[in-house]
């Protein structure tokens, strides 16, 4: 593979804090690279350096001549205006320019005289431009726009919506659509799945798997990285190591590499201790010469570094009272729109048993959060009812953290849950969520999205709830934090209703999946992979049934079909003979005109007639070949 981009000895600091130093990376043609690391490791900084959005303090960026790069940040920084579909068309400036020229030539052809001198010149230019337009995808780009916008979660009725009225998440999705439609040589994507629902994530995976260009992508979605990446860059403690394969393969290879390094470190430490012991014992005795020799050799040994370890989330979720066997029952339940404008969806009559984990999935905006708020009593049902079981106590993790007072400190957010708690006890709890020292005095408004999520999880541990309603609990968490949360929830003794786009999390926890589709909840037993298998089986069966129906419709008496085909061929043969006769007569006339023009030395006229004669001969050849083919089919 060809190297299209190299970053050599890249270093970057902000003030006195060095993010990383001496990094060297290579991007190959066709490579799809997952850039992984903990929050704060410098992933976004490295991506911005590769994109040329920021400059490195040291090092250089070398790229292939003419390399086209597109960088997409976590939140769209593009200034977009105009209807959504028209904005998407701006990803094709060359095609739009050619389309405009074609329209101008069409107007010129309509106004020109076919017998005039400029007709051939105009039609020639039109034919050449039309061919270039077709090769550039001019007859396909509108289909690509529709497919991409709908794949990323835009409904067709939204195509006319003004871009400046879109929400932040919608604007980021539109910016992602523009990046994909632009088809650059290198895509640099920072958390592209953040504002996508499960179906849009799956569509993006399929698109990137077929992507002919190169890709460097930051994501905390483990399933997405497994399905997309061909290679993995691990940015950790300011250094970067490259691994072949996707995220799961990277985990295996990194574990093996760290185990080897740990063994090498321990072996060296044992050797050093043994040598130092010998030197101490014999440096002043009869073997002092040997001891000094060993001391010199030991001083020249390059010391291996101890394997550095990150602090990990370390918490558990405990239930208080044990609930009854039936935790939730619904009857004729219909979820109301928060603004009171009708029904979002209806639920089947179900019972959720103690200890189950129900995953609720569906498109963005379908009303998943509204169901949780209905269970909390914050929204009344539109129709029907629900019943919480005996002894059920609810704990709620809100996606948008609307409970937060941004002026409140981290410590105060914990005290709010347990007013009588001592500062030492509160600090102990926050320490399990990686807050230490003066960090507990930060206001919630000063925290990153991941830090706010950790505060929300810390508060959740203090509820002792036995029925958890979790709305996108992994949002803003890095992969190690997601994996830690997954372990905690897996060992939780209560019941969970989980809204999430994290398929790895759902597969690990879910005992059933509720899918919101077509204003109705459809229930599927098992986890998300089980649901996908059922969906694929149903799709295959539907296609098989459709194929059988099509076959029955096509089944006609064979004799009638053959006779009708023979009549069509005979009619075509007669039509071709008439066309060939007309073309031959026109050819003879052109030859006479060419002879006259040659005799009268009309060079321009002669060239024009020659081109027309050449085109006519080509058409005549095509007709003869078709006449021969039709004749052979009739004889057969």
LINQUIDA-V618581 format. One record per residue. N is the residue number from 1. RES is the residue in one letter. PHI is phi in radians with two decimals (* if undefined). NEAR is the number of other ideal C-beta (glycine too) atoms within 12 Angstrom. D_CENTER is the distance of its C-alpha to the mean C-alpha in Angstrom with 1 decimal. Layout:
n,res,phi,near,d_center
N,RES,PHI,NEAR,D_CENTER
N,RES,PHI,NEAR,D_CENTER
This chain:
n,res,phi,near,d_center
1,X,*,14,24.2
2,X,-1.59,17,24.8
3,X,-1.36,21,23.9
4,X,-1.83,32,22.3
5,X,-2.65,38,22.0
6,X,-2.29,22,24.1
7,X,-1.90,36,24.5
8,X,-2.01,21,28.0
9,X,0.92,21,29.5
10,X,-1.34,37,27.1
11,X,-2.32,27,28.4
12,X,-2.62,32,27.5
13,X,-2.30,18,29.4
14,X,-2.11,14,29.6
15,X,1.16,8,33.3
16,X,-1.60,6,34.8
17,X,-1.68,14,31.5
18,X,-1.47,21,30.1
19,X,-1.37,31,26.3
20,X,-2.78,35,26.6
21,X,-2.61,24,29.1
22,X,1.20,20,29.7
23,X,-1.39,39,26.2
24,X,-2.20,27,25.9
25,X,-2.34,37,22.7
26,X,-2.30,28,22.2
27,X,-1.96,40,19.2
28,X,-1.73,25,20.1
29,X,-1.08,22,19.5
30,X,1.48,22,16.8
31,X,-1.34,34,15.7
32,X,-2.09,40,12.1
33,X,-1.87,44,12.9
34,X,-1.57,43,11.6
35,X,-1.73,45,13.6
36,X,-2.07,42,14.9
37,X,2.78,35,17.8
38,X,-1.25,29,19.3
39,X,-0.98,30,19.1
40,X,1.56,24,21.5
41,X,-1.28,30,21.4
42,X,1.93,36,20.5
43,X,-1.08,38,16.9
44,X,-1.10,34,16.3
45,X,-1.05,36,19.8
46,X,-1.09,41,19.3
47,X,-1.10,43,16.2
48,X,-1.19,30,18.4
49,X,-1.15,37,21.2
50,X,-1.12,46,19.4
51,X,-1.35,34,18.3
52,X,1.47,21,22.0
53,X,-1.29,21,21.4
54,X,-2.14,22,23.7
55,X,-1.87,18,26.5
56,X,-1.28,31,27.3
57,X,-1.19,22,30.7
58,X,-2.44,20,31.6
59,X,1.71,23,30.3
60,X,-2.48,20,29.1
61,X,-2.02,30,26.1
62,X,-2.09,20,26.9
63,X,-2.28,26,24.8
64,X,-1.09,22,25.6
65,X,-1.05,10,27.6
66,X,1.32,10,25.8
67,X,-1.08,26,22.3
68,X,-1.79,23,19.9
69,X,-2.02,32,17.2
70,X,-2.26,35,14.7
71,X,-1.96,35,13.7
72,X,-2.11,42,11.5
73,X,-1.41,27,12.9
74,X,-1.10,31,12.0
75,X,-2.08,22,14.3
76,X,-1.04,30,14.9
77,X,-1.83,17,18.2
78,X,-1.38,26,18.8
79,X,-1.60,13,21.9
80,X,-1.96,28,21.1
81,X,-2.58,17,24.0
82,X,1.77,20,25.0
83,X,-1.02,23,23.7
84,X,-0.95,37,19.9
85,X,-1.15,31,20.4
86,X,-1.17,23,22.8
87,X,-1.08,35,20.4
88,X,-1.11,39,17.8
89,X,-1.12,31,20.7
90,X,-1.20,28,21.2
91,X,-1.29,32,18.4
92,X,-2.15,29,21.2
93,X,-1.08,16,24.3
94,X,-1.18,23,26.1
95,X,-1.14,30,25.8
96,X,-1.10,23,27.0
97,X,-1.15,19,29.9
98,X,-1.15,28,30.9
99,X,-1.07,26,30.7
100,X,-1.14,19,33.1
101,X,-1.18,23,35.4
102,X,-1.07,28,35.6
103,X,-1.12,19,36.6
104,X,-1.15,18,39.2
105,X,-1.18,27,40.6
106,X,-1.08,19,40.7
107,X,-1.14,14,42.8
108,X,-1.16,21,45.0
109,X,-1.15,25,45.5
110,X,-1.15,15,46.5
111,X,-1.54,14,49.0
112,X,-1.46,20,50.4
113,X,-1.59,13,53.3
114,X,-0.98,14,52.4
115,X,-1.61,11,55.8
116,X,-1.34,15,55.3
117,X,-1.22,14,54.8
118,X,-1.52,19,51.2
119,X,-1.07,22,49.8
120,X,-1.11,25,49.1
121,X,-1.14,20,47.5
122,X,-1.18,26,45.2
123,X,-1.16,24,44.2
124,X,-1.13,19,43.6
125,X,-1.08,23,41.3
126,X,-1.11,27,39.5
127,X,-1.09,19,39.1
128,X,-1.14,18,37.7
129,X,-1.19,29,35.2
130,X,-1.11,23,34.2
131,X,-1.14,16,33.5
132,X,-1.10,21,31.3
133,X,-1.07,27,29.5
134,X,-1.17,18,28.8
135,X,-1.11,15,27.7
136,X,-1.38,23,25.2
137,X,1.55,22,23.6
138,X,-1.13,27,25.6
139,X,-1.60,19,26.3
140,X,-2.20,18,22.7
141,X,-1.20,29,20.7
142,X,-1.20,23,21.3
143,X,-1.10,15,20.0
144,X,-1.10,28,16.7
145,X,-1.05,34,16.6
146,X,-1.09,23,17.3
147,X,-1.09,21,14.8
148,X,-1.24,35,11.9
149,X,-1.09,39,13.2
150,X,-1.23,25,13.9
151,X,-1.09,28,10.6
152,X,-1.61,41,9.0
153,X,1.74,36,12.0
154,X,-1.55,39,14.9
155,X,-1.37,21,18.1
156,X,-1.05,15,20.4
157,X,-1.22,11,23.1
158,X,-1.55,28,20.9
159,X,-1.08,25,20.8
160,X,-1.60,18,24.1
161,X,-1.20,26,23.3
162,X,-1.20,19,24.0
163,X,-1.06,33,21.1
164,X,-1.24,17,23.3
165,X,-1.67,18,23.6
166,X,-1.25,28,19.9
167,X,-1.25,20,18.9
168,X,-1.02,17,17.1
169,X,-1.12,28,13.9
170,X,-1.15,32,14.4
171,X,-1.13,32,15.2
172,X,-1.15,34,12.0
173,X,-1.14,42,10.1
174,X,-1.16,44,12.8
175,X,-1.09,38,12.5
176,X,-1.13,45,8.9
177,X,-1.04,46,10.5
178,X,-1.08,36,13.4
179,X,-1.10,38,11.6
180,X,-1.23,35,10.2
181,X,-1.19,35,13.7
182,X,-1.18,31,15.6
183,X,0.82,28,14.8
184,X,-1.30,28,15.9
185,X,-1.29,27,17.1
186,X,-2.40,38,14.9
187,X,-1.75,41,11.5
188,X,-2.11,38,11.6
189,X,-2.02,46,8.6
190,X,-1.86,35,9.8
191,X,0.92,36,8.0
192,X,-1.20,43,5.2
193,X,-1.57,42,4.9
194,X,-0.97,36,8.7
195,X,-1.91,33,9.8
196,X,-1.84,34,7.9
197,X,-1.46,34,10.2
198,X,-1.01,40,10.0
199,X,-1.19,28,10.4
200,X,-1.20,37,7.6
201,X,-1.09,39,5.2
202,X,-1.12,30,7.5
203,X,-1.12,31,7.7
204,X,-1.08,40,4.4
205,X,-0.99,31,5.6
206,X,-1.08,20,8.8
207,X,-1.08,33,8.4
208,X,-1.25,35,7.5
209,X,-1.12,20,10.2
210,X,-1.58,16,12.5
211,X,-1.13,28,11.8
212,X,-1.45,17,15.3
213,X,-1.52,31,14.9
214,X,-1.79,37,14.1
215,X,-2.55,48,11.2
216,X,-2.16,48,11.6
217,X,-2.30,47,8.8
218,X,-1.76,44,9.9
219,X,-2.78,46,8.6
220,X,-1.83,41,11.0
221,X,-1.56,40,9.3
222,X,-1.11,36,11.6
223,X,-1.13,36,10.7
224,X,-1.05,41,7.1
225,X,-1.13,43,9.0
226,X,-1.10,27,11.7
227,X,-1.45,28,10.1
228,X,-1.93,38,8.6
229,X,-1.36,39,11.1
230,X,-1.77,32,14.6
231,X,-2.55,33,16.0
232,X,-2.34,38,15.9
233,X,-1.82,42,17.6
234,X,-1.90,38,19.2
235,X,-1.74,37,20.5
236,X,-2.59,31,23.3
237,X,0.92,22,26.6
238,X,1.38,26,26.3
239,X,-2.22,25,25.9
240,X,-2.20,35,23.2
241,X,-2.21,25,23.3
242,X,-1.82,29,21.4
243,X,-2.29,31,20.9
244,X,-1.34,20,20.2
245,X,1.78,25,17.7
246,X,-1.47,29,14.7
247,X,-1.14,36,14.8
248,X,-1.10,23,17.4
249,X,-1.14,21,19.5
250,X,-1.03,32,19.3
251,X,-1.01,24,20.7
252,X,-1.15,17,23.5
253,X,-1.18,22,24.4
254,X,-1.17,26,24.4
255,X,-1.05,17,26.7
256,X,-1.14,15,28.9
257,X,-1.12,20,29.1
258,X,-1.13,22,29.9
259,X,-1.12,15,32.5
260,X,-1.12,16,34.1
261,X,-1.15,20,34.3
262,X,-1.12,20,35.7
263,X,-1.14,16,38.3
264,X,-1.13,20,39.2
265,X,-1.10,20,39.5
266,X,-1.14,17,41.7
267,X,-1.13,15,43.8
268,X,-1.15,21,44.4
269,X,-1.06,20,45.3
270,X,-1.15,15,47.8
271,X,-1.11,20,49.2
272,X,-1.08,23,49.6
273,X,-1.08,15,51.3
274,X,-1.13,16,53.7
275,X,-1.15,27,54.5
276,X,-1.11,21,55.1
277,X,-1.11,16,57.3
278,X,-1.09,23,59.4
279,X,-1.08,26,59.7
280,X,-1.10,18,60.9
281,X,-1.29,17,63.4
282,X,-2.05,20,64.9
283,X,-1.11,21,64.5
284,X,-1.82,12,68.1
285,X,-1.82,14,69.7
286,X,-1.15,10,70.9
287,X,-1.76,17,67.4
288,X,-1.08,17,66.5
289,X,-1.10,15,65.9
290,X,-1.12,18,63.4
291,X,-1.10,23,61.7
292,X,-1.15,19,61.5
293,X,-1.09,18,60.0
294,X,-1.13,26,57.3
295,X,-1.11,22,56.7
296,X,-1.16,15,56.1
297,X,-1.12,17,53.8
298,X,-1.15,23,51.8
299,X,-1.14,15,51.5
300,X,-1.51,11,49.8
301,X,-1.21,16,47.2
302,X,-1.37,10,43.6
303,X,-1.32,14,42.5
304,X,-1.38,19,39.2
305,X,-1.44,14,37.2
306,X,-1.12,15,36.7
307,X,-1.13,21,33.2
308,X,-1.42,14,31.7
309,X,-2.11,12,30.2
310,X,-1.48,20,28.0
311,X,-1.25,17,29.3
312,X,-2.00,21,27.4
313,X,-1.03,33,27.2
314,X,-2.46,23,30.3
315,X,-2.60,29,31.0
316,X,-2.48,25,31.7
317,X,-2.00,35,31.8
318,X,-1.89,22,35.3
319,X,-1.61,29,36.6
320,X,-1.54,20,39.9
321,X,-1.24,18,41.8
322,X,-1.38,21,40.9
323,X,-1.42,29,39.9
324,X,-1.20,23,41.3
325,X,-1.10,18,39.9
326,X,-1.64,23,38.3
327,X,-1.58,37,36.0
328,X,-2.55,38,34.8
329,X,-2.31,25,36.2
330,X,-2.10,31,35.3
331,X,-2.52,18,37.6
332,X,1.03,19,36.7
333,X,-1.33,33,34.1
334,X,-2.19,30,32.4
335,X,-1.58,38,30.1
336,X,-1.49,25,31.1
337,X,-1.17,24,29.1
338,X,-1.00,20,29.5
339,X,-1.53,10,31.2
340,X,1.33,12,33.5
341,X,-1.78,11,32.4
342,X,1.92,17,32.5
343,X,-1.66,24,30.7
344,X,-1.45,34,27.0
345,X,-2.89,34,27.4
346,X,-1.94,29,30.0
347,X,-1.93,40,30.0
348,X,-1.22,23,32.0
349,X,-1.31,19,34.9
350,X,-2.37,29,33.7
351,X,-2.17,24,34.9
352,X,-1.83,38,32.8
353,X,-1.54,22,34.8
354,X,-0.99,28,35.2
355,X,1.58,25,32.8
356,X,-1.37,33,30.1
357,X,-2.17,39,26.4
358,X,-1.78,43,25.0
359,X,-1.72,44,21.2
360,X,-1.86,46,20.6
361,X,-2.20,41,17.4
362,X,2.86,34,16.7
363,X,-1.11,29,15.2
364,X,-1.01,32,15.1
365,X,1.45,23,18.8
366,X,-1.41,30,20.4
367,X,2.02,37,22.6
368,X,-1.09,38,21.5
369,X,-1.12,34,22.8
370,X,-1.10,36,25.9
371,X,-1.12,39,26.8
372,X,-1.07,38,26.8
373,X,-1.17,29,28.9
374,X,-1.19,36,31.2
375,X,-1.12,39,31.7
376,X,-1.33,27,32.6
377,X,1.52,14,35.1
378,X,-1.38,20,33.6
379,X,-2.19,24,33.1
380,X,-1.36,21,35.7
381,X,-1.13,29,34.7
382,X,-1.25,26,35.2
383,X,-2.75,20,37.2
384,X,1.36,23,38.1
385,X,-2.73,20,37.8
386,X,-2.43,32,36.5
387,X,-2.36,22,38.5
388,X,-1.50,29,37.6
389,X,-1.24,26,39.6
390,X,-1.12,18,42.5
391,X,1.27,21,41.9
392,X,-1.37,32,38.2
393,X,-2.15,26,37.0
394,X,-1.66,33,33.6
395,X,-2.18,36,31.2
396,X,-2.19,31,28.3
397,X,-1.90,41,25.2
398,X,-1.55,28,24.1
399,X,-1.03,30,20.5
400,X,-1.65,20,21.9
401,X,0.91,31,24.9
402,X,-1.16,17,27.2
403,X,-1.24,23,30.1
404,X,-1.24,26,29.9
405,X,-1.72,17,32.8
406,X,-1.13,19,31.3
407,X,-1.53,13,34.9
408,X,-1.31,26,35.3
409,X,-1.47,27,35.1
410,X,-1.01,40,33.2
411,X,-1.12,33,36.6
412,X,-1.13,26,37.6
413,X,-1.10,39,34.5
414,X,-1.37,37,35.7
415,X,-1.08,24,39.3
416,X,-1.06,22,38.5
417,X,-1.38,28,37.6
418,X,-2.37,21,40.8
419,X,-0.98,11,43.3
420,X,-1.53,12,45.9
421,X,-1.25,21,43.7
422,X,-1.30,14,45.1
423,X,-1.11,19,43.1
424,X,-1.09,13,43.2
425,X,-1.14,18,41.7
426,X,-1.12,31,39.0
427,X,-1.11,24,38.2
428,X,-1.09,21,38.1
429,X,-1.13,35,35.5
430,X,-1.15,39,33.4
431,X,-1.09,25,33.8
432,X,-1.17,27,32.0
433,X,-1.87,40,29.0
434,X,1.23,34,29.4
435,X,-1.83,33,31.5
436,X,-2.47,18,34.7
437,X,0.97,13,37.5
438,X,-1.29,13,37.4
439,X,-1.07,23,33.7
440,X,-1.23,33,35.1
441,X,-1.69,21,36.7
442,X,-1.15,26,33.5
443,X,-1.39,21,32.9
444,X,-1.08,34,29.8
445,X,-1.18,18,29.1
446,X,-1.52,19,28.9
447,X,-1.49,29,26.3
448,X,-1.33,22,22.6
449,X,-1.05,27,20.1
450,X,-1.14,31,20.2
451,X,-1.16,32,24.0
452,X,-1.12,36,24.4
453,X,-1.09,38,22.5
454,X,-1.18,46,25.0
455,X,-1.12,46,27.9
456,X,-1.09,40,26.9
457,X,-1.16,44,26.7
458,X,-1.06,40,30.1
459,X,-1.12,36,31.6
460,X,-1.11,40,30.3
461,X,-1.14,34,32.3
462,X,-1.55,31,35.4
463,X,-1.44,25,35.3
464,X,0.94,25,36.4
465,X,-1.24,34,34.7
466,X,-1.89,31,34.7
467,X,-2.43,43,32.1
468,X,-1.67,42,28.8
469,X,-1.87,42,26.6
470,X,-1.98,45,23.2
471,X,-1.85,34,20.8
472,X,0.90,36,17.4
473,X,-1.21,42,19.4
474,X,-1.61,44,16.6
475,X,-0.96,36,15.2
476,X,1.29,28,16.0
477,X,-1.52,36,17.2
478,X,-1.35,36,16.4
479,X,-1.08,41,16.2
480,X,-1.03,30,20.0
481,X,-1.18,35,20.6
482,X,-1.09,41,18.3
483,X,-1.16,25,20.2
484,X,-1.15,32,23.5
485,X,-1.10,46,22.8
486,X,-1.03,32,22.0
487,X,-1.12,21,25.4
488,X,-1.10,34,27.2
489,X,-1.19,37,26.1
490,X,-1.16,22,26.8
491,X,-1.65,20,30.4
492,X,-1.19,32,30.8
493,X,-1.54,24,33.9
494,X,-1.73,38,33.1
495,X,-1.96,41,30.9
496,X,-2.30,48,27.3
497,X,-2.02,48,25.4
498,X,-2.03,45,21.8
499,X,-1.75,42,19.1
500,X,-2.79,46,15.7
501,X,-1.80,41,12.1
502,X,-1.53,42,12.5
503,X,-1.17,38,13.3
504,X,-1.12,33,15.1
505,X,-1.13,40,17.3
506,X,-1.10,42,18.1
507,X,-1.09,29,19.0
508,X,-1.29,29,21.2
509,X,-1.95,37,23.0
510,X,-1.22,37,23.1
511,X,-1.78,29,26.3
512,X,-2.71,34,25.3
513,X,-2.12,38,22.4
514,X,-1.82,42,23.1
515,X,-1.91,34,20.8
516,X,-1.49,33,21.4
517,X,-2.63,25,21.6
518,X,1.05,13,24.1
519,X,1.06,20,25.8
520,X,-2.61,21,26.6
521,X,-1.59,34,25.5
522,X,-1.90,25,25.5
523,X,-1.74,29,26.3
524,X,-2.31,30,25.2
525,X,-1.33,20,26.9
526,X,1.71,23,25.1
527,X,-1.68,30,21.6
528,X,-1.21,38,18.2
529,X,-1.11,20,18.6
530,X,-1.08,23,22.0
531,X,-1.08,31,20.8
532,X,-1.08,24,18.4
533,X,-1.09,18,21.4
534,X,-1.10,22,23.6
535,X,-1.09,24,21.3
536,X,-1.15,15,21.1
537,X,-1.12,15,24.9
538,X,-1.11,16,25.6
539,X,-1.13,14,23.6
540,X,-1.12,14,25.5
541,X,-1.14,14,28.8
542,X,-1.13,14,28.2
543,X,-1.15,14,27.7
544,X,-1.13,14,30.7
545,X,-1.13,14,32.8
546,X,-1.12,14,31.8
547,X,-1.08,14,32.8
548,X,-1.13,14,36.1
549,X,-1.13,13,36.7
550,X,-1.10,12,36.0
551,X,-1.14,12,38.4
552,X,-1.13,11,41.1
553,X,-1.17,10,40.8
554,X,-1.39,12,41.1
555,X,-1.30,12,44.1
556,X,-2.22,14,47.2
557,X,-1.03,10,50.6
558,X,-1.09,11,50.2
559,X,-1.11,10,53.5
560,X,-1.06,12,52.7
561,X,-1.12,14,49.4
562,X,-1.14,16,51.2
563,X,-1.11,14,54.0
564,X,-1.13,15,51.7
565,X,-1.11,19,49.8
566,X,-1.12,19,53.2
567,X,-1.09,15,54.3
568,X,-1.07,17,51.1
569,X,-1.16,24,51.6
570,X,-1.12,18,55.3
571,X,-1.11,16,54.4
572,X,-1.18,22,51.8
573,X,-1.06,25,54.5
574,X,-1.10,18,57.0
575,X,-1.12,18,54.5
576,X,-1.12,27,53.6
577,X,-1.09,20,57.3
578,X,-1.21,16,57.9
579,X,-1.11,22,54.9
580,X,-1.11,26,56.1
581,X,-1.07,18,59.7
582,X,-1.12,18,58.5
583,X,-1.18,27,56.5
584,X,-1.14,21,59.4
585,X,-1.13,16,61.8
586,X,-1.12,22,59.5
587,X,-1.11,26,59.3
588,X,-1.11,17,63.1
589,X,-1.13,18,63.3
590,X,-1.11,27,60.8
591,X,-1.11,21,62.8
592,X,-1.15,16,65.9
593,X,-1.11,23,64.3
594,X,-1.14,26,63.0
595,X,-1.13,18,66.6
596,X,-1.11,16,68.0
597,X,-1.10,22,65.4
598,X,-1.18,17,66.2
599,X,-1.11,12,70.0
600,X,-1.60,13,69.6
601,X,1.02,10,67.3
602,X,-1.60,17,64.5
603,X,-1.08,13,61.7
604,X,-1.08,15,58.9
605,X,-1.09,23,59.9
606,X,-1.09,22,60.1
607,X,-1.13,18,56.6
608,X,-1.09,26,55.2
609,X,-1.16,27,57.1
610,X,-1.12,23,56.0
611,X,-1.11,22,52.3
612,X,-1.13,29,53.0
613,X,-1.15,26,55.0
614,X,-1.13,17,52.3
615,X,-1.13,22,49.7
616,X,-1.15,28,52.2
617,X,-1.10,20,52.9
618,X,-1.13,16,49.2
619,X,-1.08,22,49.1
620,X,-1.10,26,52.3
621,X,-1.08,18,51.0
622,X,-1.10,18,47.9
623,X,-1.16,27,50.3
624,X,-1.07,21,52.6
625,X,-1.13,16,49.8
626,X,-1.17,22,48.7
627,X,-1.05,26,52.4
628,X,-1.15,17,52.8
629,X,-1.12,18,49.7
630,X,-1.12,26,50.9
631,X,-1.10,19,54.4
632,X,-1.13,13,53.2
633,X,-1.17,18,51.2
634,X,-1.15,21,54.3
635,X,-1.18,11,56.5
636,X,-1.31,11,54.1
